[in-house]
Amino acid sequence: MPHMIHPDRSAPLSYLWTTLAYVVGSQWVHWGWSRIASKATGQETFILMLLSILGWPIAVVIAGSILVVVFKHTPGAARAAITLGLVGLGLAVFGVPTPWNLAFTIGVGAIAFVQTRREEQDANDLEEL
């Protein structure tokens, strides 16, 4: 049996992979909400807007967190394959995202990047003490 390299599951995921997980998860949530919203009419649209107030952020966190867990349990090449596969599948199924969806995805990515970079810097500062 070939020797398999397993990532250290106790080590935190790098801030770049964490950011990428939240960006891809966020884009999938946007694609899903857009698909649902495009088919909604009348009162369904109103109900969808109300559900979006809490449902959209929760869905983004859940999708990003799932990808973070998956990325923690896979090596770098598999992470890249998962990311490219999800983006490719999303483009094939849902098409090119609208500028509005991309703007939200970039916003989520920027927030995730700043937060995870700050956490990594804090961990490095504690190690130096």
C-alpha positions in Angstrom: 0.0 0.0 0.0 1.5 3.4 -0.9 2.4 5.8 1.8 -0.2 8.5 2.1 0.6 12.0 3.5 -2.1 13.1 5.8 -2.4 16.8 6.8 -2.1 17.7 10.5 -5.8 18.0 11.4 -5.0 19.8 14.7 -3.1 22.6 12.9 -5.2 25.6 11.8 -5.8 26.0 8.1 -3.8 28.7 6.5 -5.6 32.0 6.1 -5.5 31.8 2.3 -7.2 28.4 2.2 -9.8 29.6 4.8 -10.5 32.7 2.7 -10.8 30.6 -0.5 -13.2 28.2 1.3 -15.5 31.1 2.3 -15.3 32.7 -1.1 -16.3 29.5 -2.9 -19.0 28.7 -0.3 -20.3 32.2 -0.6 -20.5 32.1 -4.3 -22.5 28.8 -4.2 -24.9 30.4 -1.7 -25.3 33.4 -4.1 -26.0 31.1 -7.0 -28.6 29.2 -5.0 -30.3 32.3 -3.7 -30.3 33.8 -7.2 -31.8 30.7 -8.7 -34.6 30.7 -6.1 -35.2 34.4 -6.4 -35.4 34.3 -10.2 -38.3 31.8 -9.9 -40.2 33.6 -7.1 -43.1 35.8 -7.9 -45.3 38.1 -5.9 -45.6 37.2 -2.2 -42.9 34.5 -2.6 -40.4 37.3 -3.4 -41.5 39.1 -0.2 -41.1 36.0 1.9 -37.7 35.3 0.3 -36.5 38.8 1.2 -37.5 38.2 4.8 -35.8 34.9 4.9 -32.7 36.3 3.3 -32.2 38.7 6.2 -31.1 35.8 8.5 -30.9 32.9 6.1 -28.3 34.2 3.7 -25.6 35.0 6.3 -26.3 31.7 8.0 -26.0 29.8 4.7 -22.7 31.6 3.9 -21.2 30.6 7.3 -22.4 27.0 6.9 -21.1 26.6 3.4 -17.8 28.2 4.2 -17.4 26.2 7.4 -18.1 22.9 5.6 -15.4 23.7 3.1 -13.0 24.7 5.8 -13.5 21.3 7.5 -13.1 19.5 4.1 -10.0 21.5 3.4 -8.5 20.7 6.8 -8.8 17.0 6.0 -7.4 17.1 2.5 -3.9 17.9 1.2 -3.2 20.9 -1.0 -3.6 19.3 -4.4 -7.0 17.9 -3.4 -8.0 21.3 -2.0 -7.2 22.9 -5.4 -9.1 20.1 -7.2 -12.2 20.6 -5.0 -12.1 24.3 -5.4 -11.8 24.2 -9.2 -14.4 21.4 -9.4 -16.9 23.5 -7.4 -16.3 26.6 -9.4 -16.5 24.7 -12.7 -19.6 22.9 -11.7 -21.2 26.2 -10.5 -20.4 27.9 -13.8 -21.7 24.9 -15.8 -25.0 24.7 -13.8 -25.7 28.4 -12.9 -23.6 30.3 -15.5 -21.5 33.4 -14.9 -22.3 35.2 -11.7 -23.8 38.6 -11.9 -21.7 41.7 -10.8 -23.9 42.0 -7.7 -23.2 38.4 -6.7 -19.5 38.9 -7.4 -19.5 42.1 -5.2 -21.0 40.2 -2.3 -18.5 37.3 -2.8 -15.6 39.7 -2.8 -16.9 41.3 0.3 -17.2 38.0 2.1 -13.7 37.1 0.9 -12.2 40.3 2.2 -13.8 39.9 5.6 -12.7 36.3 5.8 -9.2 37.2 4.7 -8.8 40.0 7.3 -10.3 37.9 10.1 -8.2 34.8 9.5 -5.1 36.8 8.8 -5.5 38.6 12.1 -6.1 35.2 13.9 -2.9 33.8 12.4 -0.9 36.9 13.3 -2.2 36.7 16.9 -1.2 33.0 17.1 2.3 33.9 15.8 2.6 36.7 18.4 1.7 34.4 21.2 4.3 31.9 20.1 6.9 34.6 20.2 6.1 35.4 23.8 
